[in-house]
Amino acid sequence: MGNSIRVTINGFQEHVPERSTILDLIAAHEEGDIHLIVEHNGRFVYPDDYGKVVVKEGDRMEFINPNFGG
């Protein structure tokens, strides 16, 4: 097994494989909401970039599932 790094996802510290992309983490967390909003180190990430952004030690991610309707 490869090396892991420590990141914070939705406020919880986790160990994830080195060179993981945001897309990898979304899949690992089974986030299936097509309206998912991702914040990486306090910045919005466009869905087209999920597979391009490689997370690093100490990064912070928020997976936000917006609730639409009333």
C-alpha positions as CSV (number, residue, x, y, z in Angstrom):
1,M,0.0,0.0,0.0
2,G,1.2,3.5,-0.8
3,N,1.9,6.3,1.6
4,S,-0.9,8.4,3.1
5,I,-1.3,12.0,4.0
6,R,-3.5,13.7,6.6
7,V,-6.3,16.0,5.4
8,T,-9.4,17.4,6.9
9,I,-12.7,16.6,5.2
10,N,-15.9,18.2,6.5
11,G,-14.2,19.0,9.8
12,F,-12.7,15.5,10.4
13,Q,-9.1,14.5,10.0
14,E,-8.6,11.6,7.7
15,H,-5.7,9.7,6.2
16,V,-5.9,9.5,2.4
17,P,-3.6,8.0,-0.2
18,E,-0.9,10.4,-1.5
19,R,-1.7,11.9,-4.9
20,S,-5.5,11.7,-4.3
21,T,-7.5,14.1,-6.3
22,I,-10.7,15.7,-5.1
23,L,-12.6,13.4,-7.5
24,D,-11.0,10.4,-5.7
25,L,-12.2,11.7,-2.3
26,I,-15.7,12.4,-3.6
27,A,-15.9,8.8,-4.8
28,A,-14.4,7.5,-1.5
29,H,-17.1,9.4,0.4
30,E,-19.8,8.2,-1.9
31,E,-21.0,11.8,-2.6
32,G,-23.5,11.3,-5.3
33,D,-25.3,14.7,-5.2
34,I,-25.1,16.3,-8.7
35,H,-25.3,19.7,-7.0
36,L,-22.3,19.0,-4.7
37,I,-20.3,22.1,-3.9
38,V,-16.6,21.5,-3.0
39,E,-14.4,23.9,-1.1
40,H,-10.7,23.3,-1.0
41,N,-8.7,25.3,1.5
42,G,-11.4,27.9,1.6
43,R,-11.9,28.3,-2.2
44,F,-14.6,27.0,-4.5
45,V,-13.6,24.3,-6.9
46,Y,-15.3,24.0,-10.3
47,P,-16.5,20.5,-11.0
48,D,-14.4,20.3,-14.2
49,D,-11.3,20.6,-11.9
50,Y,-12.2,17.8,-9.4
51,G,-9.9,15.3,-11.2
52,K,-7.1,17.9,-11.6
53,V,-6.7,19.1,-8.0
54,V,-4.3,16.9,-6.1
55,V,-4.7,17.3,-2.3
56,K,-1.6,17.8,-0.1
57,E,-0.8,17.2,3.5
58,G,-2.9,19.5,5.8
59,D,-5.4,20.5,3.1
60,R,-9.0,21.2,4.1
61,M,-12.0,20.2,2.1
62,E,-15.7,20.7,2.6
63,F,-18.3,18.7,0.6
64,I,-21.5,20.7,0.7
65,N,-24.8,19.2,-0.3
66,P,-27.2,22.2,-0.8
67,N,-30.8,21.7,0.0
68,F,-33.0,23.3,-2.6
69,G,-36.7,23.9,-2.2
70,G,-38.8,25.2,0.6
